[in-house]
Amino acid sequence: MGLTGEIKTMPVTDLLQWIETTRKSGIVEYRSGTEWKKIFFQKGQIIFASSARESEKLGRHLVRQDRIRESDLIDCLHENEETGKKLTQILEDRNLISHDELYGEVVILIKEILFDLFLWEEGLFQFRDLELPPSMINPLSLKTGQVLFEVLNKIDENRRDGVLPAQEPPSKSPASTGSKVKGRIIFKVDDKKFTLPGSYEKREITSFQKEGGKKGEPVGDGQ
């Protein structure tokens, strides 16, 4: 089963919660102009995310975090192109980063990609309900609701710190989760409500910290 639509009519939180609740496997792709982001699911849980943005590719993220050197990344990408091996496997085979450190950085990257996705004011999405290839089975697995909770907490934190503009509270809170109020979305996780504004001002944000998830093989092969 496939599903397509617009962010304005089906917010990111609604779609991702539906995927988690129904334990779907597949890929959801968001597009806005020339940008795209993909989120990979296995039985409702997030296993990876990728992006067209150069800064949100795994290799660039690791260099930016001083986990690997630029020269090592270039060598690894050459091997990736020549052999087709995953970048994550190449990094570990060359002992450039430990499995646990790589796992932690992939988790951070997933959250940063989702954070930026929440800043999109408009865009299209397509969810493809499919069984992922064997190479992606039994990988890193994150509870979708927990990831959304942490991302939304980070939005609140940046708003309080003035990194993102403060959001005026809605005049009336709806009783149901995911309802629209004057262009805003109310999202509820574990009895805590978050208000998602219709627009953000993009600025530099604080980084996510390593945490939570079920360990396995990171599956990213992005740059």
Backbone hydrogen bonds in HBPLUS format (Angstrom, degrees):
<---DONOR---> <-ACCEPTOR-->    atom                        ^
c    i                          cat <-CA-CA->   ^        H-A-AA   ^      H-
h    n   atom  resd res      DA  || num        DHA   H-A  angle D-A-AA Bond
n    s   type  num  typ     dist DA aas  dist angle  dist       angle   num
A0129-ASP N   A0001-MET O   3.18 MM 128  5.28 137.9  2.37 136.7 147.8     1
A0003-LEU N   A0127-PHE O   3.01 MM 124  5.02 148.5  2.11 140.9 146.4     2
A0127-PHE N   A0003-LEU O   2.66 MM 124  5.02 166.7  1.68 156.6 161.5     3
A0005-GLY N   A0125-PHE O   3.13 MM 120  5.51 149.0  2.23 147.3 146.8     4
A0125-PHE N   A0005-GLY O   2.92 MM 120  5.51 157.8  1.97 148.2 148.8     5
A0009-THR N   A0006-GLU O   3.11 MM   3  5.46 135.5  2.32 104.5 115.5     6
A0010-MET N   A0006-GLU O   2.93 MM   4  6.15 147.5  2.04 152.8 163.3     7
A0007-ILE N   A0123-GLY O   2.99 MM 116  5.59 162.5  2.03 145.0 148.2     8
A0014-ASP N   A0011-PRO O   3.07 MM   3  5.39 118.2  2.46 104.2 118.6     9
A0015-LEU N   A0011-PRO O   3.22 MM   4  6.60 163.4  2.25 160.1 163.7    10
A0016-LEU N   A0012-VAL O   2.98 MM   4  6.15 173.8  1.99 161.6 163.4    11
A0017-GLN N   A0013-THR O   2.93 MM   4  5.94 156.1  1.99 146.1 152.9    12
A0018-TRP N   A0014-ASP O   3.01 MM   4  6.15 151.2  2.09 141.7 149.8    13
A0019-ILE N   A0015-LEU O   2.97 MM   4  6.27 156.4  2.03 150.9 157.0    14
A0020-GLU N   A0016-LEU O   3.03 MM   4  6.26 154.8  2.10 142.5 149.2    15
A0021-THR N   A0017-GLN O   2.83 MM   4  6.02 168.7  1.84 153.6 156.7    16
A0022-THR N   A0018-TRP O   2.98 MM   4  6.04 160.2  2.02 150.2 154.8    17
A0024-LYS N   A0019-ILE O   3.02 MM   5  5.18 159.3  2.06 148.5 153.4    18
A0023-ARG N   A0020-GLU O   3.11 MM   3  4.96 153.1  2.19  99.1 107.3    19
A0044-GLY N   A0024-LYS O   2.71 MM  20  4.88 149.5  1.80 145.5 137.7    20
A0130-LEU N   A0025-SER O   3.01 MM 105  5.84 137.9  2.19 126.5 136.7    21
A0026-GLY N   A0041-PHE O   3.10 MM  15  5.27 160.5  2.14 126.9 129.2    22
A0041-PHE N   A0026-GLY O   2.84 MM  15  5.27 165.8  1.86 165.5 165.6    23
A0027-ILE N   A0128-ARG O   3.12 MM 101  5.36 147.4  2.23 140.6 147.6    24
A0128-ARG N   A0027-ILE O   2.84 MM 101  5.36 170.5  1.85 155.5 157.5    25
A0028-VAL N   A0039-ILE O   3.01 MM  11  5.36 164.3  2.03 153.1 157.1    26
A0039-ILE N   A0028-VAL O   2.93 MM  11  5.36 155.8  1.99 150.3 158.4    27
A0029-GLU N   A0126-GLN O   2.85 MM  97  5.29 164.8  1.88 148.5 151.5    28
A0126-GLN N   A0029-GLU O   2.88 MM  97  5.29 142.4  2.02 144.7 156.4    29
A0030-TYR N   A0037-LYS O   2.81 MM   7  5.26 166.1  1.83 159.9 164.7    30
A0037-LYS N   A0030-TYR O   2.94 MM   7  5.26 148.7  2.04 144.5 151.6    31
A0031-ARG N   A0124-LEU O   2.82 MM  93  5.25 158.2  1.87 151.0 156.3    32
A0124-LEU N   A0031-ARG O   2.82 MM  93  5.25 156.8  1.88 154.1 158.9    33
A0032-SER N   A0035-GLU O   3.03 MM   3  5.34 161.1  2.07 140.4 144.8    34
A0035-GLU N   A0032-SER O   3.07 MM   3  5.34 152.0  2.15 134.4 131.1    35
A0052-ALA N   A0036-TRP O   2.97 MM  16  5.43 153.9  2.04 157.8 154.3    36
A0038-LYS N   A0050-SER O   2.91 MM  12  5.20 161.9  1.94 138.3 143.2    37
A0050-SER N   A0038-LYS O   2.87 MM  12  5.20 154.5  1.93 143.5 151.2    38
A0040-PHE N   A0048-PHE O   2.87 MM   8  5.23 176.9  1.87 151.3 152.3    39
A0047-ILE N   A0040-PHE O   2.92 MM   7  5.68 167.6  1.93 147.7 150.3    40
A0042-GLN N   A0045-GLN O   2.89 MM   3  5.34 155.1  1.95 148.5 156.0    41
A0045-GLN N   A0042-GLN O   3.16 MM   3  5.34 166.5  2.18 110.9 114.4    42
A0046-ILE N   A0142-LEU O   2.97 MM  96  5.08 133.7  2.19 155.9 152.9    43
A0142-LEU N   A0046-ILE O   2.81 MM  96  5.08 156.9  1.86 148.6 156.3    44
A0056-GLU N   A0053-ARG O   2.99 MM   3  5.38 149.6  2.09 110.4 119.9    45
A0057-LYS N   A0054-GLU O   3.20 MM   3  5.51 160.2  2.24 116.8 116.1    46
A0061-HIS N   A0057-LYS O   2.92 MM   4  6.11 155.9  1.98 157.3 165.3    47
A0062-LEU N   A0058-LEU O   2.95 MM   4  6.24 156.3  2.01 154.3 159.8    48
A0063-VAL N   A0059-GLY O   3.07 MM   4  6.40 153.0  2.14 148.5 155.8    49
A0060-ARG N   A0223-GLN O   2.82 MM 163  6.33 122.0  2.16 112.4 126.5    50
A0064-ARG N   A0060-ARG O   2.92 MM   4  6.09 164.0  1.95 149.5 154.3    51
A0065-GLN N   A0061-HIS O   2.96 MM   4  6.17 142.9  2.10 144.2 154.3    52
A0067-ARG N   A0062-LEU O   2.79 MM   5  5.07 161.0  1.83 167.6 162.5    53
A0066-ASP N   A0063-VAL O   2.95 MM   3  4.99 159.1  2.00 108.1 112.8    54
A0073-LEU N   A0069-ARG O   3.03 MM   4  6.39 154.1  2.10 151.1 158.6    55
A0074-ILE N   A0070-GLU O   3.04 MM   4  6.36 159.4  2.08 153.4 158.1    56
A0075-ASP N   A0071-SER O   3.14 MM   4  6.40 160.2  2.18 145.5 150.2    57
A0076-CYS N   A0072-ASP O   2.92 MM   4  6.14 158.2  1.97 149.7 156.0    58
A0077-LEU N   A0073-LEU O   2.86 MM   4  6.08 155.0  1.92 153.4 160.1    59
A0078-HIS N   A0074-ILE O   3.06 MM   4  6.29 149.8  2.15 144.7 152.5    60
A0079-GLU N   A0075-ASP O   3.11 MM   4  6.44 156.4  2.17 145.9 151.7    61
A0080-ASN N   A0076-CYS O   2.85 MM   4  6.10 152.0  1.93 144.7 153.4    62
A0081-GLU N   A0077-LEU O   2.97 MM   4  6.20 153.5  2.04 146.1 151.6    63
A0082-GLU N   A0078-HIS O   3.00 MM   4  6.22 153.4  2.08 146.3 153.9    64
A0083-THR N   A0079-GLU O   2.87 MM   4  5.83 160.3  1.90 154.0 158.1    65
A0084-GLY N   A0080-ASN O   2.85 MM   4  5.04 143.2  1.99 127.5 137.7    66
A0090-ILE N   A0086-LYS O   3.05 MM   4  6.35 157.8  2.10 150.2 156.5    67
A0091-LEU N   A0087-LEU O   2.94 MM   4  6.16 161.9  1.97 155.2 159.6    68
A0092-GLU N   A0088-THR O   3.15 MM   4  6.40 156.6  2.21 144.1 149.8    69
A0093-ASP N   A0089-GLN O   2.82 MM   4  5.99 160.5  1.86 150.5 156.6    70
A0094-ARG N   A0090-ILE O   3.01 MM   4  6.13 148.3  2.12 147.1 154.3    71
A0096-LEU N   A0091-LEU O   3.03 MM   5  5.43 162.9  2.06 169.8 166.4    72
A0095-ASN N   A0092-GLU O   2.95 MM   3  4.91 157.9  2.00 104.5 110.7    73
A0102-LEU N   A0098-SER O   2.92 MM   4  6.09 161.9  1.96 152.4 157.7    74
A0103-TYR N   A0099-HIS O   2.87 MM   4  6.05 160.7  1.90 151.0 156.7    75
A0104-GLY N   A0100-ASP O   2.98 MM   4  6.20 160.7  2.02 146.4 150.9    76
A0105-GLU N   A0101-GLU O   3.05 MM   4  6.32 155.0  2.12 148.1 154.2    77
A0106-VAL N   A0102-LEU O   2.97 MM   4  6.22 153.2  2.04 152.5 159.8    78
A0107-VAL N   A0103-TYR O   3.09 MM   4  6.39 157.4  2.14 151.7 157.3    79
A0108-ILE N   A0104-GLY O   3.14 MM   4  6.43 159.2  2.18 145.0 150.2    80
A0109-LEU N   A0105-GLU O   2.93 MM   4  6.13 159.7  1.98 147.2 152.8    81
A0110-ILE N   A0106-VAL O   2.96 MM   4  6.21 158.8  2.01 151.9 156.8    82
A0111-LYS N   A0107-VAL O   3.21 MM   4  6.50 162.4  2.24 150.2 153.9    83
A0112-GLU N   A0108-ILE O   2.98 MM   4  6.27 152.1  2.06 149.3 157.7    84
A0113-ILE N   A0109-LEU O   2.93 MM   4  6.16 156.6  1.98 154.3 159.9    85
A0114-LEU N   A0110-ILE O   3.06 MM   4  6.31 159.2  2.10 149.2 154.8    86
A0115-PHE N   A0111-LYS O   2.85 MM   4  6.03 152.3  1.93 144.3 152.5    87
A0116-ASP N   A0112-GLU O   3.10 MM   4  6.33 166.6  2.12 147.4 149.5    88
A0117-LEU N   A0113-ILE O   3.03 MM   4  6.26 147.7  2.14 140.2 149.8    89
A0118-PHE N   A0114-LEU O   3.09 MM   4  6.42 146.4  2.21 149.7 156.6    90
A0118-PHE N   A0115-PHE O   3.13 MM   3  5.39 126.4  2.43 101.3 113.9    91
A0119-LEU N   A0116-ASP O   2.94 MM   3  5.19 148.2  2.05 105.3 115.5    92
A0120-TRP N   A0117-LEU O   3.13 MM   3  5.53 160.5  2.17 110.8 116.9    93
A0136-MET N   A0133-PRO O   2.88 MM   3  5.71 166.1  1.90 129.1 133.9    94
A0137-ILE N   A0134-PRO O   3.12 MM   3  5.17 168.2  2.13 109.0 112.7    95
A0140-LEU N   A0217-GLU O   3.20 MM  77  5.43 140.5  2.36 116.5 113.8    96
A0141-SER N   A0214-LYS O   3.31 MM  73  5.28 163.0  2.34 148.6 150.9    97
A0214-LYS N   A0141-SER O   3.05 MM  73  5.28 170.1  2.06 159.2 159.9    98
A0147-VAL N   A0143-LYS O   3.05 MM   4  6.35 157.9  2.10 156.8 163.3    99
A0148-LEU N   A0144-THR O   2.98 MM   4  6.26 165.4  2.01 157.9 161.4   100
A0149-PHE N   A0145-GLY O   2.95 MM   4  6.10 154.4  2.02 143.2 150.7   101
A0150-GLU N   A0146-GLN O   3.03 MM   4  6.30 157.7  2.08 148.5 153.0   102
A0151-VAL N   A0147-VAL O   2.93 MM   4  6.19 160.4  1.97 153.6 159.4   103
A0152-LEU N   A0148-LEU O   2.90 MM   4  6.03 167.3  1.91 154.5 157.9   104
A0153-ASN N   A0149-PHE O   2.94 MM   4  6.10 147.2  2.05 141.3 150.9   105
A0154-LYS N   A0150-GLU O   2.96 MM   4  6.18 148.0  2.06 141.6 150.0   106
A0155-ILE N   A0151-VAL O   2.97 MM   4  6.37 146.2  2.09 144.6 154.2   107
A0156-ASP N   A0152-LEU O   3.01 MM   4  6.30 160.8  2.05 146.6 150.9   108
A0157-GLU N   A0153-ASN O   2.87 MM   4  6.12 155.8  1.93 147.3 154.4   109
A0158-ASN N   A0154-LYS O   2.92 MM   4  6.13 162.9  1.95 149.6 153.2   110
A0159-ARG N   A0155-ILE O   2.92 MM   4  6.12 147.3  2.03 145.9 155.7   111
A0160-ARG N   A0156-ASP O   2.88 MM   4  6.16 157.5  1.93 151.2 156.8   112
A0161-ASP N   A0157-GLU O   2.98 MM   4  6.21 149.2  2.08 144.5 153.2   113
A0163-VAL N   A0158-ASN O   2.82 MM   5  5.00 130.7  2.06 158.2 160.6   114
A0164-LEU N   A0158-ASN O   3.12 MM   6  5.54 160.5  2.16 113.1 114.1   115
A0162-GLY N   A0159-ARG O   3.16 MM   3  5.14 156.1  2.22 100.1 107.3   116
A0178-GLY N   A0186-ILE O   2.82 MM   8  5.27 144.2  1.95 159.6 170.5   117
A0186-ILE N   A0179-SER O   3.30 MM   7  5.87 158.8  2.35 157.5 163.7   118
A0181-VAL N   A0184-ARG O   2.86 MM   3  5.09 158.0  1.91 141.2 148.6   119
A0184-ARG N   A0181-VAL O   2.90 MM   3  5.09 155.6  1.96 110.5 118.7   120
A0185-ILE N   A0196-LEU O   3.26 MM  11  5.11 163.7  2.28 138.5 142.9   121
A0196-LEU N   A0185-ILE O   2.86 MM  11  5.11 170.8  1.87 154.9 158.1   122
A0187-PHE N   A0194-PHE O   2.87 MM   7  5.13 168.8  1.88 153.9 157.7   123
A0194-PHE N   A0187-PHE O   2.72 MM   7  5.13 152.8  1.79 153.3 162.8   124
A0189-VAL N   A0192-LYS O   2.95 MM   3  5.32 161.4  1.98 150.4 152.5   125
A0192-LYS N   A0189-VAL O   2.94 MM   3  5.32 159.6  1.98 116.8 123.6   126
